[in-house]
Amino acid sequence: MSEAIVQKQVEAYNSRDVNQFLSYYSQTITIYQHPDELLVSGLAQMKQRYGRFFEQNPELHCEIVNRIVFGPYVIDFEKVTGTTEKCVLEAVAIYRVEAGLIQQVYFL
């Protein structure tokens, strides 16, 4: 189940549908730059950040290069293209899924 939720949010990310994208996240979502730099706290803040990001990057696309699922955790190695920087961004995202929603994300 956790893998399906994360995959659906990736698909919504790629379509740049901010409302669909956010529907897979908890109201109390927290996103961190590992280990402890808080980037986003709460769905409202996330909507503002990602809404603007989606608008500014109409060619945005995330490719999942590798995925590991371990209980409530989904760990993705992601390559993101189509940003205004015109480069390939690589990241590892660790998603914690509980109660059918993404509760927490850590980016490495």
Backbone bond lengths (Angstrom), bond angles and torsions (degrees), N, CA, C in turn:
res aa  C-N    CA-C-N  psi(-1)  N-CA   C-N-CA  omega(-1)  CA-C   N-CA-C  phi
1 M - - - 1.453 - - 1.530 111.23 -
2 S 1.327 117.20 -42.60 1.465 119.22 -178.65 1.528 110.96 -61.68
3 E 1.331 116.89 -37.95 1.457 119.94 179.78 1.534 111.36 -64.86
4 A 1.321 117.09 -40.15 1.474 120.99 -179.73 1.529 111.16 -64.14
5 I 1.315 117.37 -40.52 1.475 121.28 178.95 1.521 110.14 -63.10
6 V 1.318 116.51 -46.74 1.474 120.32 -179.38 1.525 109.85 -64.57
7 Q 1.324 118.01 -41.07 1.464 120.18 179.52 1.526 111.03 -63.09
8 K 1.326 117.32 -41.18 1.464 120.21 179.38 1.530 111.61 -63.75
9 Q 1.335 117.29 -37.62 1.466 118.18 178.24 1.515 110.74 -70.15
10 V 1.326 118.49 -31.39 1.467 120.72 174.79 1.529 109.80 -63.87
11 E 1.318 116.80 -43.87 1.467 120.88 179.22 1.529 111.01 -62.79
12 A 1.323 117.52 -41.25 1.472 121.04 177.65 1.532 110.40 -67.30
13 Y 1.320 117.58 -37.49 1.468 122.63 175.23 1.525 109.19 -58.35
14 N 1.329 116.11 -47.39 1.460 120.25 -177.74 1.524 112.63 -67.04
15 S 1.313 117.81 -27.35 1.466 119.93 175.98 1.531 111.25 -88.11
16 R 1.328 115.70 -4.75 1.464 123.24 179.74 1.529 112.00 57.77
17 D 1.326 115.41 35.87 1.466 122.08 177.29 1.523 107.69 -95.49
18 V 1.322 116.23 94.16 1.463 120.62 -171.18 1.530 111.71 -61.01
19 N 1.316 118.61 -39.71 1.465 119.69 -178.38 1.528 111.67 -68.54
20 Q 1.327 117.12 -41.80 1.461 119.83 176.33 1.528 110.04 -65.15
21 F 1.314 116.57 -43.53 1.463 122.62 178.49 1.533 110.64 -55.33
22 L 1.305 116.36 -48.35 1.467 121.15 -177.39 1.523 113.03 -70.02
23 S 1.312 117.58 -21.27 1.476 120.75 -177.66 1.526 112.22 -65.21
24 Y 1.311 118.27 -13.57 1.470 122.00 179.66 1.528 112.70 -95.98
25 Y 1.335 116.52 3.68 1.461 121.85 -176.98 1.526 111.46 -114.12
26 S 1.313 115.04 148.21 1.467 122.97 175.25 1.527 110.51 -69.14
27 Q 1.310 116.43 151.57 1.472 121.24 174.63 1.528 111.00 -57.65
28 T 1.329 116.51 -29.40 1.464 121.52 -176.27 1.537 112.59 -102.68
29 I 1.331 116.28 26.77 1.467 121.15 -178.87 1.528 111.23 -53.36
30 T 1.316 114.79 139.66 1.464 120.88 170.74 1.520 107.40 -127.04
31 I 1.330 115.68 137.14 1.456 121.87 178.42 1.518 107.34 -124.41
32 Y 1.334 114.50 131.01 1.459 121.15 -176.71 1.513 111.33 -123.36
33 Q 1.322 115.60 147.36 1.455 121.26 160.94 1.523 103.76 -87.82
34 H 1.304 117.18 119.81 1.464 121.97 -174.89 1.530 110.53 -56.63
35 P 1.305 119.95 136.69 1.456 125.74 8.41 1.530 115.49 -92.26
36 D 1.343 118.48 -29.28 1.469 116.71 -171.58 1.528 114.86 -149.38
37 E 1.340 117.66 21.58 1.471 120.31 178.33 1.530 109.01 -86.77
38 L 1.320 115.94 108.43 1.460 121.19 -178.51 1.526 110.08 -70.50
39 L 1.344 116.36 122.75 1.460 122.09 179.16 1.524 111.90 -101.46
40 V 1.332 116.28 -38.83 1.467 122.31 -176.81 1.513 108.83 -141.69
41 S 1.325 115.36 137.68 1.458 121.19 175.12 1.529 108.31 -134.37
42 G 1.321 115.98 107.72 1.456 120.86 177.32 1.516 113.44 96.91
43 L 1.314 114.81 153.70 1.455 122.23 -175.91 1.528 112.81 -66.53
44 A 1.331 117.95 -36.07 1.468 120.37 -179.65 1.529 110.52 -62.81
45 Q 1.319 116.26 -44.26 1.465 120.28 178.91 1.531 110.70 -65.45
46 M 1.324 115.57 -38.20 1.456 120.06 178.76 1.528 110.99 -65.17
47 K 1.335 117.14 -40.92 1.462 120.84 179.14 1.526 110.92 -61.41
48 Q 1.301 116.47 -43.01 1.462 120.78 179.48 1.530 110.45 -62.65
49 R 1.315 116.88 -47.15 1.465 121.98 -176.54 1.529 111.47 -66.50
50 Y 1.331 117.05 -51.04 1.456 120.27 -175.85 1.523 112.05 -77.14
51 G 1.314 118.78 -31.94 1.458 121.25 175.99 1.512 110.90 -57.94
52 R 1.315 115.97 -46.74 1.470 122.10 178.30 1.538 110.28 -65.44
53 F 1.327 116.63 -43.15 1.469 121.51 -179.22 1.528 110.92 -61.60
54 F 1.335 117.07 -43.87 1.460 121.04 179.49 1.527 110.84 -64.42
55 E 1.325 117.31 -41.78 1.473 121.29 179.47 1.525 111.83 -63.64
56 Q 1.322 116.70 -38.87 1.464 121.45 -176.08 1.530 113.48 -79.15
57 N 1.339 116.49 -12.93 1.464 120.73 -174.22 1.531 110.79 -131.54
58 P 1.329 117.96 74.57 1.464 121.14 -174.81 1.531 114.61 -67.17
59 E 1.322 118.51 -15.32 1.469 122.34 178.95 1.534 111.87 -101.54
60 L 1.302 117.25 10.74 1.461 123.54 -175.50 1.526 112.16 -55.62
61 H 1.332 115.94 134.90 1.463 120.43 177.71 1.528 109.64 -153.14
62 C 1.325 115.16 133.41 1.469 121.95 177.11 1.524 109.01 -111.23
63 E 1.318 115.39 125.65 1.462 121.78 175.68 1.528 107.98 -108.11
64 I 1.324 116.47 129.97 1.461 120.89 175.32 1.521 107.37 -87.68
65 V 1.316 116.16 113.60 1.457 122.00 -178.40 1.528 110.11 -83.98
66 N 1.328 115.46 -38.41 1.461 120.41 -179.34 1.522 108.36 -152.57
67 R 1.324 116.08 145.89 1.466 120.85 -179.77 1.528 109.43 -138.81
68 I 1.327 114.94 136.23 1.460 122.89 173.65 1.521 106.90 -122.91
69 V 1.321 116.33 133.24 1.462 121.41 176.32 1.521 107.46 -116.19
70 F 1.328 115.30 127.05 1.465 121.07 -179.37 1.519 107.86 -139.73
71 G 1.333 116.71 97.41 1.464 120.74 -177.43 1.519 110.00 60.20
72 P 1.345 117.16 -126.78 1.462 119.90 -178.71 1.528 113.58 -80.81
73 Y 1.330 117.49 2.18 1.463 121.69 -176.94 1.526 111.82 -103.39
74 V 1.325 114.76 136.58 1.457 122.16 172.50 1.520 105.49 -123.34
75 I 1.324 115.41 124.16 1.455 121.31 -177.31 1.520 107.68 -115.54
76 D 1.326 115.84 115.78 1.466 121.81 -177.11 1.513 111.31 -114.43
77 F 1.335 115.22 134.49 1.458 121.06 165.14 1.518 104.84 -94.19
78 E 1.335 116.89 117.49 1.457 122.92 -171.68 1.526 110.93 -117.65
79 K 1.331 114.68 143.69 1.464 121.71 169.75 1.515 106.65 -119.22
80 V 1.321 115.96 123.57 1.461 122.13 -177.76 1.526 108.76 -112.50
81 T 1.327 115.00 128.38 1.459 121.71 177.27 1.531 108.76 -124.74
82 G 1.325 114.89 170.39 1.454 120.48 175.70 1.513 114.76 84.52
83 T 1.319 117.34 18.39 1.460 120.27 177.03 1.522 109.33 -87.61
84 T 1.304 116.20 166.29 1.467 120.67 -179.84 1.533 111.53 -64.01
85 E 1.341 117.84 -19.97 1.473 120.83 178.54 1.521 112.26 -75.78
86 K 1.345 117.67 -11.30 1.475 122.93 178.21 1.529 112.35 58.07
87 C 1.314 116.60 37.18 1.455 120.38 178.05 1.524 108.89 -132.60
88 V 1.309 116.00 169.60 1.454 121.47 175.41 1.520 107.92 -93.48
89 L 1.324 116.41 121.34 1.458 121.54 177.09 1.517 108.23 -97.95
90 E 1.314 116.66 131.32 1.456 121.13 177.10 1.514 108.88 -113.37
91 A 1.328 115.13 140.12 1.462 119.85 179.69 1.517 109.56 -152.84
92 V 1.305 114.03 156.25 1.459 121.11 167.78 1.514 105.96 -110.56
93 A 1.327 115.59 126.01 1.460 121.47 179.07 1.521 108.64 -115.80
94 I 1.319 115.21 130.20 1.465 121.68 177.23 1.522 106.85 -111.07
95 Y 1.324 115.97 112.84 1.463 122.48 -179.24 1.519 109.31 -102.74
96 R 1.329 116.75 133.90 1.476 121.41 172.07 1.519 107.14 -108.75
97 V 1.331 115.97 118.08 1.458 122.34 -176.71 1.528 108.70 -111.50
98 E 1.323 115.38 125.36 1.466 121.59 175.47 1.514 108.57 -143.02
99 A 1.324 116.56 146.12 1.464 122.83 179.55 1.531 111.37 55.92
100 G 1.348 116.25 33.16 1.448 121.34 175.66 1.513 115.84 77.22
101 L 1.340 117.97 9.17 1.467 121.74 -179.34 1.531 110.40 -136.08
102 I 1.320 115.37 153.37 1.462 120.22 175.11 1.526 107.27 -76.39
103 Q 1.322 115.41 121.89 1.463 121.89 -175.83 1.523 112.53 -97.68
104 Q 1.335 115.00 -31.03 1.464 119.37 -173.62 1.529 108.87 -154.75
105 V 1.341 115.61 145.66 1.458 121.96 176.49 1.527 108.26 -133.85
106 Y 1.309 115.21 136.79 1.462 122.10 171.28 1.517 107.70 -119.55
107 F 1.330 117.07 129.93 1.455 122.10 173.32 1.512 109.64 -103.95
108 L 1.332 116.66 134.44 1.464 122.38 175.76 1.510 108.38 -103.87
